[in-house]
């Protein structure tokens, strides 16, 4: 399936947002999500957003299940009370 530039740009934007969040997340929350969030980011950048024949970006639809699996693993980490407490502690300590 051929994808338009908007779909590629949307995935690039998602990857940029994930990357930015790694820089803004506080140390307590980062302890929980760092490995899984980086796995999602790498799955998008290194697998889903493949290099096309002319050197530009293209979407490799065969990698969508892998991205989904990495995202599901991250969501599972986020579904714990300890993560919520860590997310709360980081800004409290920053104040």
Secondary structure, DSSP 8 states (H G I E B T S, - for coil): ----HHHHHHHHHHHHHHHHHHHHS-HHHHHHHHHHHHHHHHIIIIIIEEE-TTSSEEE-GGGHHHHHHHHHHHHHHHSSHHHHHHHHHHHHHH-
